Amino acid sequence: MKKLAYWQRLFQAFLAYRGHHVRPNYPPLRLWVEPTSICNLRCIMCPNKELKREEKGFMSMSLYQKIIEEASRFILDLHLYHRGESLIHPEIIEMIRIAKKANLFIKLHTNATILNDSLARGIIEAGLDQLTFSFDGFDASTYEKIRVNGQFEKTVANILHFLEIKKNLKAKKPVAILELIAFPNLYSPNQREAKRAFLRRFRGLPLDRLEIRELHNWAGETGAPPVSRYFSLCPFLWLSLVVLWDGTVLPCTQDFHGFYSLGKVGEIPLMEIWNSPALIDLRKKIIDQDLATLETCSRCDRLRRPTLFGIPRDYFWKMLLRRMS
């Protein structure tokens, strides 16, 4: 979608969000689609390791094609990841190709632990727009305590190899981002030299940027409920939808276990779900700060963050820079 159309849609969503419109007169701007809920790591900050057996699985290609066919008529961005490690899906490259044929802007997050030569070349050649490496720690000790089951040197080597392939192919895409969560110990004085040594390994390679992401509590799944004088509406309810591997549609990525199921792809059109009674009621409750019956929202620290123009400050800049994740 052209930049002008993007800004028009975003401004329309901003007005609805700030105006407390419970029935937006526009479609969702972005869609999270979960290729798989399975992950090979057991990171300390992630509730994935608590998923039950019945919550784990792979999205079928027939379901995925149906989602893309329907959603490509109105979404701006496709986030091809959610609770699991997307590269585990055996047809992830074909998923990217299908979305690119539909002229979608595609983002993917990976822990890079299984990012081999074949996947790296496939990702670049399929036309992925943005690839974020989720990585924590500047040395093996820190990384392996956070990213349980991950191997620091192997994962770093995978990322470096991907960037070398991108460089050799003279590819501008995907935009490559190294993302770290702001764990307090990562920024202690004794980590400064480790950080410098770590970043030196990427010199001369097409790593587009380093991003530090604020730690959050996954709506109370991995941390204490927030205590804050701030309150802001959840931007997700005015911007996006989430589709799990089995087609279940959710209003927000923080609803990790699918408490607020809005229906299933194939049974209800996405546009019907967007302004369904259940989602309208959820927007009303968030506006009224009526969180007593909303177990997930009431525990979510993202509703309790400082704001800018009424929008959570971290989301405000991400929306402007098209970096929502």
N, C-alpha and C positions, 0 to 999 in steps of 0.2 A: 504494500500500500504506500502511495506517495506521502511525502512528509506533510503536505497541507492537509490531506485527509486524516492523517494520524492526529495532528494537533486539533482538528475540528472535533474528532471523536473524543479525544481526551478532555477538551474543554467542556463538551456536552456532559461527560461523566462528572467532571468537577462541579458543574452547576447543580446536577441532580444530587450529588453527595452533600454539598454545602446547603442545598435547599431542603434536605431531608425528604426527598421524593421516595416513597416506598414502592412505586411502580415505575421504574425508569422507562422512558419512551425510546430507548435505543438498545441494541443487543450487547451482550458482554464483549469486552475488548480483547480479552485473552483467555486462553484455555490451558489448564494443566492436564496432561494426559499421562497416565502411569503405565508404561510398558510392562513393568513387573513390580511387585511389592517385595520381592526377594532381594536381600542384600548379603554380601559375603563378609561384611564387617559387623562389629558389635560396638560401635562408637559410644563413648560414655554419655554424650549429650543427646543421643537419638533414641526415641522409643521404638524403633523398628524391631529391636531384639525382643520386644514384648508382644509382637504380633502372634496371634493364634494361628494354628495350622490352616484353618478355613479362611483366614485373611490373606494367605499367600497364594500367588499364582501369576500366570503370564496372560497378557491380553492376546486374544486371537486376532489374526490379521483381518478376518471378516468384520469383526467389531471395530477394529481400528479404521478400516476403510470407510465404514459407515459414519464414524465420528468425523473423519476428515471431510467427507463429502458434504455432511450437514454443516459443520462448523466453518468451513472455508468460505462460506457465503458472507460471514460477518466478522470473524475474529481478526485481530491484528497480529497477535503473537501466539505461537504454540510453544508451550514449555513441555518438552518431551521427557519428563521425569517427575517423580514425586517421592514415594516412600522407599523405593528400592534402588538398586544399581542398574540403570537402564541398559548398560552394555552387556548385561547378562542375557538379555532377550536375544534369542538366536537370529531374529530378523530385524534388528534395530537399524541396520543400514537401509534396508528396504523401506522401513517406516519413515526414515528421513527423506528418501527419494520420493515417496508418495506425497509427503507434505510439501516438498519443493515443487512438484508438478502442480500442486494446488496454489502455488505462489504465496506460501506462508513464510513468515519470518520465524525461524526455529531456533530454540535454545535447548541446550542439554547440559546437565550437571553430571559429573562422574567422579568417583573416588580414584580413578586411574589405575587401580590395582591389577586389572586384567586388560589394560589398553595395549594390545600388541600391534605388530606391524600391519597386519591385515585390517584390523579395526581402524587404525589411524588413517591409512590410505582410503578406506571405504568412507569414513566420516568426511574427509576433505573432498573426495570426488563426488559424494552425494549432495554436497552443497550446504552443509550445516552452516548457519549464520553465526552462532556463538557457542563456544564450549568453555565451561567453567570447571576447573579442577578443584574439587573440595579437598582441602589439605590443611592439616593443623600441626604446627610445630616446626622449628627450624633445625632440629637435630633428631636422631633416632630415638633417644630416650623419651623425649616429649611426645613425638608423633605416635609412637607405639603404645604409650599409655592412654592416649586419647582415641586413636584409630585402632581399636583392639582387633587383632588378626591381620593387620596391615604390616608390611615390611618397608621400612623407610627407604632404604637404598633402591630396592626394586621399583617402588612407586615413583621415586624421583627419576630413575632411569627411563621409565615408561613415558613420563611427561617430557623429558628432554628429547627422547627419540621422536615423539610426536612433533615437537617444535622443529626438530631438524628436518623431518619429512616436509613439513609445511614450508620451511625455508627453501629447501631444494626444489620444491614444486613451484616456488614463487607465488604461493597462494595467499590471497588477502583474507580469505575466510577459511575456517571460522575465526572470529575474534577470540583470542585465547586469554582467559582470565585465571589467575591463581587466587583462590578465595580462602581466607583463614578466618576462623571465629575468634573474637576478641577475648580469649581466656586471659585472666589477669596475669598469670605467670609468664605468658609469652612476651610481655612488655616490661619485665623486670630488668634492672641494669645488667644482670649476668647473662641475659639473652641477646644483648646488642651485638656482640661479636658473632654469635651463632647466626643471627639474622643476616649480617653482612656477608658472612661466608656462604650462607645458603643462597642468597640472591646473586652472588657472583657466578654461580653455576649457570645462570640463565643469560649471561652477557652474550650479545651477538645473536640471540635467538628471538624469534617473533612472538614473545610473550607480550601481549598488548597492555596489560595492566595487572596490578596487585590490588585486591580489595580486602578490606577488613570488615567483617560482618559482625554486628552486635549479637551476643549470645541471647537466646530467648528460651522460654520454658515449655515450648510445645503445648501451650494451653494447659499448663499444670501437669503434663505427663512427666516432665523431667526436672521440675523445680517447684519452689513454693509459690503460692498465689501472690500476685503483685500487691504491694502497698505503695500507693502513689496518690498525689493530689490531682493528677491529670486524668482526663477521660476523653477518648476520641472514638468516633465511629470506625468500625472495621472497613477499610477501603475495599477489601475483597468483595463485599456484598454489593458494591456498585461497579465493580470492574470485571469480575471473572467467575468462572466455574471450574470445578475440578472433576475429572472422570477417573475413577479407579480402574484397575485392570479388568474387573468383571462388569464394567459399564455403570456402576453406581455413581451417581452424580452428587457432589457435595458443594457447599457454598464457599468453603475456605480450606486452604492447605493445612491450617492448624488443627482441623478436625481429623486427627490422625487415625482414629478407629472408626470413623464413619457414623458418629452418633446422629448427625443431622442429614440423613439420606433424603434426597429430594426426588428420587425416582431412578430409572435406569434408561440408558441410551437404547433406542429400539422400541421401548414401550411408550415413552413420552418425548416429543421433540424438545431439543435443547431450548428453543425459544419459549416454549410453554413452561418449561422448568424455571426459566429466568424470571418470570413474573407469576410463578405459581403461588397459591395461597400460603404454602409453607415458607417460601422465601420472603414473601411480603410480610408475613407475621414476624419472621426473624429480624428483618430490617426495622420493623416497628419497635420490637423489644430492645434492640440495640440503641435506637434513637431515644427511647424513654428510659434507658439505663435499667430496664427491667430484666435483670440477669439471674434472678433467683431460680428460674426453671431451666436455665441454660448452663448446664454443668461445665461444658468446655469453655464457652465465652467468659463465664464468671471467673475462670482461673487463668485466663490468657493475659500475659504481660504486654501484649501488643496493643491492647486497648488503653494501656496506662502509661503511654510514652509521651514526652513533650511534643507539641504540635507546632506547625507553621501553616498559617492560613487555614487552621482547622484540620489539617491533615497530619498524621504522625510524621515527625520530621524526617526520619530515615526513608519512609515511603515517598515523601514529597519529591526528594531529589531523584530517587530511582524512577519515579513516573516521568519526570521531566527528561531524564537521560535515557529512557527506555531500558532500564536495567532492573525491572521488577523481577524478583526471584524469591 
